[in-house]
Amino acid sequence: MSSNPLPAPGPGPSSAPRSPDATRRSDRSRRAILDAALALVGEVGYNKLTIEAIAARAGVGKQTIYRWWPSKAAVLLDASLALAGDAAAEGTEPGDTESGGGWTGFPDTGDLAADLKYVLRATVDEFADERYSAPARALTAAGATDPELGARFYAQLLEPQLALYEERLRSAREAGRLPPDTDLRLTVEMLLGPLTYRWLLRTAPLTHAYADALVDSVLGGAGARA
């Protein structure tokens, strides 16, 4: 038997010092900033929202925010996109206000009027929820004077939702429920334009009954078949 002592065991992998995960820390900071922007715009409104206030609420320096975003409007747009992404990840159902409001898909039961009323009612509920309404109202106003922001707001938030309406109307047209010459985008705009106008300008209460009446009027004018 050898009298040589066994070599002393070296430090295992677990004993090596770990370097901070910069990516994870960056993601946490980014999400904290987005959450802070959403919370603050609901509390103080867009005009009083500042980068300094967002930074303080998120627990970061304001230079961290400026490294990623050029303005408070840009922060708010990405915050709204994150909010929409969270709803999609949770599989939120149309009209399910308890789990966050909004909707992530478009039903196709074969009854076009019922499907449109279902989604428009969910939109009414979403407009009544300050988590969605406050940033949407702020971005609508900011986008009116900032063409670049307005283009991003439309392309990233509005257009995907408009496309869902258009896809459902196309399915109805192919099934013979709408005339073959129906202008799909125009029909979508006739559905959502009055709803958005009433919400944005607060011209009258936004209710489920109004959403239902809007669907009946637009489909009646479009010559929809039951």
N, C-alpha and C positions, 0 to 999 in steps of 0.2 A: 504494500500500500504506500502510495506516495505521501511524503511528509509535507509537501508543499501545501500551504493553505489555499483554500478556494478564493478566487478573486472576489473582492467585495462587490456586491450588487450596485450597479449604477442607478441613478435616479430614473424612475419610470416615467412614461409619457405624461401621466397625470400630474407629476410634480413640477413639470416645466411651466414657467410663468406664461400666462395667456395674454396676448396683446388684445386691446379693446377692439370690438367689432365695429369699425367705423360706419359700415353700411347700415347695420342695425340701428346704431345711434342716430344716424342721419334720417332713417325712415321714421324713427320715433319723433324726432324733432319736427320733421315735415308734417306728420299727422297731427301733432299737437298744435301746430300753426293753423292748419286747416280747420280743426275743431274749434280753435279759439276764434277764428274769423266768423264761422257760422254762429257761434254763441253770441258774439258781440254785435253782429249786425242785427240780430233779433232784439237785443237789449237796448242799443243806443241808436240804431238806424244807420244808414249808409253815410250820411253827411258827417256824423260825428265819429265814424269809424276811422281809426288811424293805425298806421304801421306800428307806432310805439305802443298803442294799447294791445294790439294783437301780440306783439313780442312779449309784453309783460304778462299777459294771460297765459301764453304758451311756455313761458320760462326760458326764453332764448333772447339773444341780442338782436336788435333790429337789423344789423348788418347780415345776420343769417338769413333773414327774410329777403333782403335786397339781393342777396347772392342768387336766389332762386326766382324771384318775381320782381318785375319793374314797378308794380303799383298795387294798391289795395284791391283794385278791381280784378287784377290778374289772380291775386290770392283767392278772392271770393269765387271766381270762376272755377278754379281747380278744386276749391272746397265743395262747390255744388256738384262737380263731376264725381268727387269722392263719395258724396252723399248718395248720388244716383247709383254708383257702383256698389255701395253697401246694400242698398235696397235690392239690387239684382242678385247679389251674392246670398242674401237671406231668402230669396225666392218670394218676396212680398207679393201678395195677391192684390188684384185691383180692389180698391175700396177698403183694404184692411188697415184701418187707421191705428189699430192697437199695435201693429208690428211696424209702423213707420209710415203708413200712408203711401199714396202713389200706386204705381203699377209697373210691372216689368215685362208684360207681354200683352197680346191682344187675343181675346177669345174668338173662336170661330165655331159657333153652335149651329150655324145654318140660318139663324135669325139675325139679319143684319141690324135691324133697329134695336133689338135687345142687346146685342153686343156693343153697339155704339153708346147706348144709354149706360151700360155697365161701366165703360171706360170713362165717359164724360162725367158720370157721378163721382168716380174715383178722382178725377181731375178737380172737381169742385171741392172734394174733401182735402186734396193736397193744397189747393189755394187757401184753404181755411187753416192750414197747419203752418205756423210761423217758421218752423224749421225749413220748410220749402219756400214759403211765400216771401219771407224777408229777403233772402239772397236773390230770388228770381226777380223781385220787383227792383232791387238795387241794380242788378245786372242789366235789366231792360233799360233803365234810365241811363246808366253809364255807357251802354252800347250805342245809345242814340247820339252821343257826342264823341265817341271814340270808335272810329270805323274798324280798326284792327281788332279791338275787343269785341265789337258787335259781330264781326265775321266769325270769330272763334266761338262766341256764344251760340250763334246760329248753327255752325257746322258741328259742334261737339255736343250741344245739349238739345237744341230744338229739332234739327233735321232728323236725327235718329227716331224721335217720337213721331214726327210727321210721316216718316217712311212706314211706320207700323200702321197708321191709319190708312195710308195709301195702299199698302199690301192687302189689308182686309177688304177695302173697297174693290180692289182688282179681283179678288177672289169672288166677291159678289157679282161683279160684272161678268166674269167668266161663267158663273153659274146661271146667268140670265136674270139675276135679281135687279140689275141696273141696266139701262140702255147701253148698247155697244159703243155709242159715241160719248159716254159720260167722261167729262174731264175730271180725272181723279184728284189732282192737286187742288183744283178750284173747289171741289166738293169738300176736301179737307179744310181748306181755308174758310169756307162758309160755315163749317161746324165750329172751328176753334176761334175764328176771328171775333164773333160777338161775345163768346165766353171770356176771352182774354180782355176784350174792351171793357166789359162790365166789371171784371176783377181789377184791372189796372186803374181805371178811372173811378171805381166805386159808384157807378151811376145808379145801381140798384142791388138788392140782395142777390147773392149767387147761391142758388138752391138746386136741389135735385130736380124739382119740378121744372125749373127753367131749362136744365140740361135736357130733360125728356122732351120738352116742347121744341127745343132747338133741333133735336134729331128728327122729330116728326115733320117739322117744317122743311128742313133741308132735303130729307128723303122724298117728301111729297113733291117738292119742286123739281127734284132730279128724275122723277118718274119711276121711283123704285117699286118693285113688285114684292108682295108678301111671300 
